[in-house]
Amino acid sequence: MSRAAFAGTGFYVPDRVVTNGDLARLMDTSDDWIVERTGIRERRWVPEGMSGAEMARRASEMALRSAGMSAGDLDAIILATLSPDHFFPGTGVFLQRELGLEGIPALDVRAQCSGFVYGLSVADAWIRAGQYRTVLLVGVEIQSTGLDVSTRGRDMAVLFGDGAGAAVLTASDEAYRGVLSTHLHADGRFAEVLWGEFSSSKHHPRITPEIMTAGRHYPSMEGREVFKHAVSRMPEVVEEALHANGLTPDDISLLIPHQANLRITEMVRRRLGLPEDRVVNNIDRYGNTTAATIPIALSEAVHEGRLHRGDLVCMVAFGSGFTWGSALLRW
């Protein structure tokens, strides 16, 4: 049976660098405060007018070059984001247009920080079923335009960055290459712990001046509750993937976790007993780019020569929903 294998990867982040010092001039915070709590030193924010579809196209073009393919070789597009360019249609069709394509399906995935892993599960299922042979999988976010960049909103504003990561997935019949398994979970009991409440189709009108004055159109989070669940669920779902394939943490060549908070990643690493050089961290440079963190980190690892044929790679994410998941693959 064929399964999905990574043929090429790419990423794009905006040129605009926003340091902790820059934020300290806008709100009551400091570089030391942000680094100690998050591990973030800087992040990238889009310039005025740049769209998620444009960033996704740039990342996709890099992935296609890496794979030695052109856009015309694609059979389908899956795009993960929690910050679509428009309420509808999904950003996937705008990416399709940016790539000069028409006719092939474009599916948007709304699983927030877990979006790339969820999307990978869909792409792998399509490929295993023989429905498509070459799928473009993208994670892209523009968070900066939706943040409360003031002292009131600092707990969220210091965390997030903008960017896009992409992967070209192809059908592989090689016994020791490709996605071994994916493991997805959700628990809606905690949906309001980390969410964007407004604008909302549940309410009429969907947003009001009163809602905006109260700041309820900005994302909100109960940080301690998220932290508690993340440091439990992430190693748990990695162990689930390893157990399903008869493997142990010692077999992992590289762990690519969602870049939410350096303290979370460090606790996950220690619980799995992995050395630092087998875990990817780039949150210090990009912040949390939600659905884009894993493909950006993956692409950087590939282009830095950290992955070799046959390596065992594990991706793991946790985020709003709560949703979480893992993917285990042979490079």
Phi and psi in degrees as a GROMACS rama.xvg file:
@    title "Ramachandran Plot"
@    xaxis  label "Phi"
@    yaxis  label "Psi"
@TYPE xy
-70.8685  151.535  SER-2
-142.153  165.144  ARG-3
-73.1232  132.385  ALA-4
-127.79  148.106  ALA-5
-80.9836  117.458  PHE-6
-96.3123  -25.2817  ALA-7
-166.716  151.198  GLY-8
-133.854  156.794  THR-9
-160.445  162.937  GLY-10
-152.775  161.739  PHE-11
-145.943  133.139  TYR-12
-128.637  145.974  VAL-13
-62.7855  157.91  PRO-14
-70.9565  -25.4351  ASP-15
-72.1092  113.908  ARG-16
-96.8162  127.466  VAL-17
-114.962  111.823  VAL-18
-87.6002  167.987  THR-19
-61.5938  -34.4027  ASN-20
-62.3817  -38.0111  GLY-21
-61.3996  -42.714  ASP-22
-69.1143  -32.6733  LEU-23
-64.5494  -21.1957  ALA-24
-82.1684  -10.2854  ARG-25
-108.855  -15.8904  LEU-26
-154.504  168.671  MET-27
-81.3539  88.3737  ASP-28
-155.814  -179.083  THR-29
-152.896  163.025  SER-30
-59.7374  -44.9523  ASP-31
-61.0504  -42.6664  ASP-32
-61.8542  -45.0093  TRP-33
-69.8185  -45.4362  ILE-34
-63.3368  -43.5164  VAL-35
-61.5336  -39.0086  GLU-36
-90.2389  -22.4856  ARG-37
-129.752  -26.8255  THR-38
84.9251  0.88767  GLY-39
-88.4256  133.284  ILE-40
-111.444  -30.3982  ARG-41
-157.979  166.005  GLU-42
-148.223  167.837  ARG-43
-107.768  134.177  ARG-44
-122.445  145.51  TRP-45
-69.7856  148.763  VAL-46
-74.5473  165.001  PRO-47
-54.7311  127.482  GLU-48
94.612  -12.7796  GLY-49
-75.5011  135.28  MET-50
-101.914  161.859  SER-51
-64.1138  -36.7532  GLY-52
-62.1322  -36.8553  ALA-53
-66.9939  -45.004  GLU-54
-62.5692  -41.3442  MET-55
-61.9206  -39.5945  ALA-56
-62.3719  -44.3418  ARG-57
-63.6966  -41.9092  ARG-58
-65.2003  -40.2557  ALA-59
-66.2638  -40.21  SER-60
-62.9329  -37.8793  GLU-61
-65.1662  -41.7931  MET-62
-64.8842  -40.1908  ALA-63
-65.7078  -41.1181  LEU-64
-61.9239  -42.1373  ARG-65
-61.1617  -34.9691  SER-66
-84.6556  -8.33779  ALA-67
69.7851  33.4255  GLY-68
-124.932  172.036  MET-69
-118.997  166.804  SER-70
-57.5196  -32.5995  ALA-71
-64.9773  -12.6117  GLY-72
-82.7269  -9.33534  ASP-73
-79.124  141.357  LEU-74
-101.077  -22.0794  ASP-75
-164.344  158.172  ALA-76
-125.664  133.393  ILE-77
-121.954  126.137  ILE-78
-126.079  123.76  LEU-79
-104.304  129.182  ALA-80
-163.842  150.429  THR-81
-108.035  0.141991  LEU-82
-126.959  66.1159  SER-83
-61.3293  151.585  PRO-84
-60.4295  -31.5392  ASP-85
-142.04  158.23  HIS-86
-56.4941  -40.4003  PHE-87
-161.922  154.306  PHE-88
-74.1976  175.425  PRO-89
-63.9336  159.226  GLY-90
-66.3284  -22.3083  THR-91
-57.0957  -39.4889  GLY-92
-72.3001  -29.7942  VAL-93
-70.5718  -35.3096  PHE-94
-64.888  -43.3356  LEU-95
-54.8175  -45.1576  GLN-96
-65.2117  -40.6594  ARG-97
-60.4367  -32.8051  GLU-98
-84.9198  -1.08708  LEU-99
75.8152  27.3994  GLY-100
-108.116  161.451  LEU-101
-152.886  152.147  GLU-102
94.574  -38.1872  GLY-103
-75.7876  151.476  ILE-104
-69.5844  149.285  PRO-105
-133.595  111.548  ALA-106
-109.968  126.055  LEU-107
-93.6714  139.119  ASP-108
-115.645  125.841  VAL-109
-111.465  72.04  ARG-110
-119.809  21.953  ALA-111
53.1653  -129.968  GLN-112
-62.36  -22.7016  CYS-113
-90.7759  5.53841  SER-114
-59.1041  -39.7719  GLY-115
-68.2452  -40.1158  PHE-116
-67.2276  -42.6242  VAL-117
-59.7833  -44.8736  TYR-118
-63.4367  -37.3374  GLY-119
-63.5668  -38.0596  LEU-120
-61.6133  -41.0221  SER-121
-66.4334  -46.9151  VAL-122
-60.7763  -42.2913  ALA-123
-64.3543  -39.172  ASP-124
-64.8266  -43.2626  ALA-125
-58.494  -45.753  TRP-126
-69.0018  -42.6748  ILE-127
-61.7941  -34.9472  ARG-128
-76.6985  -10.5936  ALA-129
80.8819  10.3046  GLY-130
-72.8609  -41.87  GLN-131
-137.059  152.412  TYR-132
-106.998  -26.7828  ARG-133
-134.456  116.107  THR-134
-123.999  133.814  VAL-135
-93.7157  121.446  LEU-136
-114.992  125.093  LEU-137
-130.647  141.026  VAL-138
-119.034  128.94  GLY-139
-146.495  140.762  VAL-140
-144.724  140.47  GLU-141
-119.09  99.342  ILE-142
-94.1925  -28.267  GLN-143
-61.5958  -32.2523  SER-144
-78.0333  -4.9762  THR-145
-118.806  21.1995  GLY-146
-106.585  148.006  LEU-147
-87.0142  95.7599  ASP-148
-86.8938  67.4067  VAL-149
-149.734  173.508  SER-150
-58.9925  -35.6877  THR-151
-58.2313  -37.3034  ARG-152
-105.927  13.8137  GLY-153
-62.8198  -33.1012  ARG-154
-59.7683  -30.8042  ASP-155
-95.1461  -39.583  MET-156
-62.6531  -31.5674  ALA-157
-75.8308  -13.5577  VAL-158
-85.7833  -33.204  LEU-159
-105.637  146.795  PHE-160
-131.834  175.707  GLY-161
-112.201  148.63  ASP-162
168.945  175.597  GLY-163
-145.194  143.53  ALA-164
-133.184  148.048  GLY-165
-141.859  154.439  ALA-166
-142.983  139.21  ALA-167
-97.5449  121.569  VAL-168
-108.955  133.352  LEU-169
-128.69  158.941  THR-170
-72.0231  129.811  ALA-171
-127.406  137.41  SER-172
-103.997  4.16137  ASP-173
-70.1172  135.818  GLU-174
-66.2115  -30.8747  ALA-175
-115.138  37.7693  TYR-176
-146.299  141.503  ARG-177
109.784  -177.533  GLY-178
-71.7898  122.807  VAL-179
-82.0985  -45.8671  LEU-180
-167.082  157.976  SER-181
-127.831  150.994  THR-182
-139.323  113.718  HIS-183
-118.285  143.341  LEU-184
-145.624  161.262  HIS-185
-155.493  155.203  ALA-186
-147.195  94.8363  ASP-187
-68.4901  -6.01462  GLY-188
-62.0496  -21.5014  ARG-189
-110.21  22.1631  PHE-190
-58.0138  -36.5304  ALA-191
-87.2865  -0.544402  GLU-192
-71.3214  -32.1685  VAL-193
-143.286  105.736  LEU-194
-160.342  167.932  TRP-195
-113.979  105.472  GLY-196
-74.4579  -40.2906  GLU-197
-130.692  153.35  PHE-198
-74.4551  156.135  SER-199
-139.969  129.089  SER-200
-71.9562  -9.675  SER-201
-72.0172  -21.3094  LYS-202
-114.914  148.847  HIS-203
-129.205  118.486  HIS-204
-70.6433  165.94  PRO-205
-68.3535  -24.1922  ARG-206
-153.746  149.497  ILE-207
-133.125  162.74  THR-208
-57.477  -35.0129  PRO-209
-65.4955  -40.6721  GLU-210
-62.6374  -42.6835  ILE-211
-68.8922  -39.7713  MET-212
-60.8594  -37.743  THR-213
-77.5145  -7.82129  ALA-214
76.4494  18.3925  GLY-215
-79.0819  -5.30141  ARG-216
-86.2455  -4.65031  HIS-217
-91.7918  152.749  TYR-218
-65.3558  151.569  PRO-219
-136.067  155.508  SER-220
-152.412  139.794  MET-221
-94.9239  92.2563  GLU-222
-57.4112  -42.661  GLY-223
-64.7099  -37.6626  ARG-224
-67.9158  -41.9879  GLU-225
-61.7511  -46.4055  VAL-226
-57.8561  -47.9192  PHE-227
-58.3952  -44.5776  LYS-228
-74.1338  -38.5956  HIS-229
-62.041  -45.2953  ALA-230
-72.3977  -11.5548  VAL-231
-95.7274  -49.655  SER-232
-70.3746  -36.3947  ARG-233
-64.8875  -52.5508  MET-234
-64.518  -31.6998  PRO-235
-61.3864  -44.707  GLU-236
-77.5337  -24.4632  VAL-237
-66.2344  -46.5756  VAL-238
-60.8123  -35.9977  GLU-239
-60.4666  -44.8407  GLU-240
-65.5321  -42.3678  ALA-241
-64.1339  -44.8799  LEU-242
-61.4132  -39.4462  HIS-243
-63.3538  -22.8606  ALA-244
-113.827  11.5519  ASN-245
65.9256  35.7433  GLY-246
-122.989  171.397  LEU-247
-129.582  167.308  THR-248
-55.4776  -29.5392  PRO-249
-63.0681  -21.9381  ASP-250
-80.2384  -15.8512  ASP-251
-71.174  123.577  ILE-252
-81.3245  -38.7795  SER-253
-152.353  126.92  LEU-254
-99.5985  126.626  LEU-255
-115.704  94.22  ILE-256
-88.9264  154.586  PRO-257
-56.2051  133.289  HIS-258
-89.6953  81.6091  GLN-259
-98.224  -41.6491  ALA-260
-166.431  130.305  ASN-261
-61.5405  -32.9301  LEU-262
-65.9306  -36.9901  ARG-263
-64.0866  -48.1917  ILE-264
-59.6805  -40.6605  THR-265
-65.4874  -39.6632  GLU-266
-67.6368  -38.5842  MET-267
-63.6262  -45.2262  VAL-268
-58.1257  -47.2093  ARG-269
-66.5208  -38.4526  ARG-270
-65.7107  -29.7814  ARG-271
-87.6753  -9.72017  LEU-272
71.6008  30.7551  GLY-273
-94.2726  142.125  LEU-274
-72.0026  158.382  PRO-275
-59.4621  -34.3354  GLU-276
-74.5018  -3.18645  ASP-277
-108.066  16.3982  ARG-278
-129.627  131.607  VAL-279
-86.7035  129.23  VAL-280
-133.105  123.785  ASN-281
-137.658  14.0467  ASN-282
-62.3991  -26.2733  ILE-283
-62.9109  -27.375  ASP-284
-100.376  -25.8893  ARG-285
-121.366  -11.7407  TYR-286
67.4007  -161.576  GLY-287
-93.4628  109.077  ASN-288
-101.772  27.1066  THR-289
43.2622  -114.246  THR-290
-62.8866  -15.7962  ALA-291
-92.1143  -9.38115  ALA-292
-63.8626  -46.4827  THR-293
-66.4925  -48.0776  ILE-294
-67.1535  -31.2791  PRO-295
-64.5322  -47.9734  ILE-296
-63.1583  -39.8851  ALA-297
-61.8032  -48.0455  LEU-298
-62.2505  -42.3305  SER-299
-61.2091  -43.0805  GLU-300
-61.769  -41.3693  ALA-301
-63.6199  -47.9882  VAL-302
-76.2039  -14.2253  HIS-303
-89.924  -0.185372  GLU-304
76.7709  25.1349  GLY-305
-87.0453  -7.31056  ARG-306
-120.522  139.804  LEU-307
-133.665  155.524  HIS-308
-54.0252  129.851  ARG-309
94.2885  -11.0677  GLY-310
-62.2014  144.73  ASP-311
-92.3974  119.298  LEU-312
-114.16  135.491  VAL-313
-122.939  127.45  CYS-314
-106.767  138.724  MET-315
-145.246  140.628  VAL-316
-142.933  155.406  ALA-317
-148.762  137.633  PHE-318
-169.5  -162.985  GLY-319
-50.8669  140.994  SER-320
141.59  -51.6288  GLY-321
-60.8924  142.558  PHE-322
-126.255  149.543  THR-323
-156.771  161.643  TRP-324
-175.694  166.91  GLY-325
-140.121  158.718  SER-326
-139.046  134.498  ALA-327
-117.196  132.573  LEU-328
-149.123  155.565  LEU-329
-98.513  127.949  ARG-330
